[in-house]
């Protein structure tokens, strides 16, 4: 009897030896869990951890479960930070109102509107099927500054009537609503019209736009309803009759009001000068528009801002033909860098040799580095971007035998696995695999010489030497051998084959058979194989086949049906992805004919969203124009209002240039917000100017009176909105990339829109009225003859 142990080496081992995985240098095995479409990330991760805690009870004492990559802390902390920002925004808005109104009763009224409107907005989001996430919470922060505007306008006008005309709170509230109902409806329509088109955009950009759109539009609709229904009632019940004129008040309130009134007087003289020298005013306006266009066109493009999500990836690519041991040696250098050199920032590191985003190969490796909590690594020098840059500077030059590239994960995981740009180089002219490889190598060489590009690399495996076995079918047939018999023997000896299963200590284990290592290391070992035919005849492989070395791909990649290679890269520090993509497109033009390309992942979405942004702005402005034309039954009023838009946009783009923002989706939301709020300020002046013209004033007199009368509510609402968004602009830590992109753009736009619009809007109103020959008051209707 011959036993298996007599002719083979039998051992218990892992199911596959293709990977060498370690956590912090200790042997480990990894399990990746992918979120299902529509699933809640926090709930899923919580359920996984609960199940693993249950299963851990059955593990050996020296085996423990760790989570090298866990996205839940970033998500939870981002939401927590935005919730804190929400509270800070409410507090800052309250303080701004208190400074201007100097009356806690009056300040309380707009503050009451905040929870009422937010509660209603949450109900709308629930019905619409949205969740509480960072995007909807961003929308809530923006909405806080917008929704209190309506209540502020009502309260301020009611307070003014109480002090200037001596009316009771009830009568003042009634008269106030008669004066400003049109303005409130106009503001609500404009802000809703600005954001509504965003809800109908498709693609990934549309998903993000829709979160903001539904949140802000529902908040604005509810805000107008509260301002028309609840706020007047609160004014009539909470406010008290005036005891003393504002100018004669003592303390801070009296000092503030007296100085403010002096400021209004000087402001009125400035408006008169701007109206009198309207030609010079429009020359300045033209320069502002030109500067805005120049700044906007030179603003670098992007899709989503990079975020410090608390972890990063490190990809190792070895030369073709490298062994697993050689790859593992480089992975050891990676572990030393993270766990020793970066120990102040890194909490843990999981490495896997034999696997990577490029594919499965002995020459590939991948590391997942988890950084410490954001509170433990303050400052930009300890951010994920800084850690990534140090890998490039300190580790990559010392790895001679391979390539080490570290990169942060993308802002949206379903759109790739790295930040930067991502493209597919395609064989559109059917030039063949060899020429496609040559074109890829040419592009990589050109990219390495470009100072605006970094870490440009193929996201795939290079062609490798392959041993081709040429079978003489006639000779094989003479031995009674089929192609299937030959394939089974060769693949079992050199690649291994599954045989059956057996029970070992209560567990089912698999049995694999393979030629031992000394007998499968060279092509000559093929000649030692014997193949058994159907008749039982044994024939050596050398009797019917010969082998030869060739060179070819380990896998064939296609993109949209065309042979392709995926290429990834990043812009150099200080450059944007949009600029990097433009550089790559210029380099691709130097490639031979028959080679094309397509952007994919985040880069595809960036191109798509960038092309749609202009249409979004144009559609928003068109709908605002039509809404105002329908509301005021006039073509002149919408023109006077929309002329103010560049005054806000220039501040937003200037802020973006100064703070290093890209023209990404979040900044586009900030621009749309700026457009809406700029138009809101103009409506407050134009609405009252129209009313003054109906009372018998000409356009210039009406514009001056309206500007002086509405200066206080404009400054109140604008400062309330600016301070409400300021926590976003100053945010640091988890999720700060998106918060800064929105906050800084809005703050910059609101400052310029407020400072410039209060002088330019009265001029716009007068000049447009003159152009339409409507600058004189309409004659009073004559009584009918008896």
Protein Blocks (a to p, Z undefined) as FASTA:
>chain_A
ZZfklmcccddddfbfkbccdeehiacddddddddehiafklmmmmmmmmmmmmmmmpcf
kbccddfbacklmmmmmmmmmmmmmmmmmmmmmmmmmmmnopaklmmmmmmmmmmmmmmm
mmmmmmnopacdfklmmmmmmmmmmmmmmmmmmmmmmmmmmmmnopafklmmmmmmmmmm
mmmmmmmmmmmmmmmmmmmpgcjklmmmmmmmmmmmmmmmmmmmmmmmmmmmmmmmmpcc
dfbdfklpghjllmmmmmmmmmmmmmmmmmmmmmmmmmlmmmmmmmmmmmmmmmmmmpcc
dfbdcddehiacddddddehiafklmmmmmmmmmmmmmmmmmmmpgbdcddehiafkbcc
fkbccdddddddfklmgcjklgmklmmmmmmmmmmmmmmkbccddddddfblknojbehj
ddddddfkonojklmmmmmmmmmmmmmmpmkbghiacdbddddddddddddfklmmmnop
afklmmmmmmmmmnopafbdcdeehiacdddddddfklmmbfklmmmpccddfkopacdf
klmpccddddddfbdcdeehiacddddddddehiafklmmmmmmmmmmmpcehiacddeh
jllmmmmmmmmmmmmmmmmmmmmmmmmmmmnopaklmmmmmmmmmmmmmmmmmmmmmnop
acdfklmmmmmmmmmmmmmmmmmmmmmmmmmmmnopafklmmmmmmmmmmmmmmmmmmmm
mmmmmmmmmpgcehklmmmmmmmmmmmmmmmmmmmmmmmmmmmmmmmmmmnopabccddd
ddddZZ
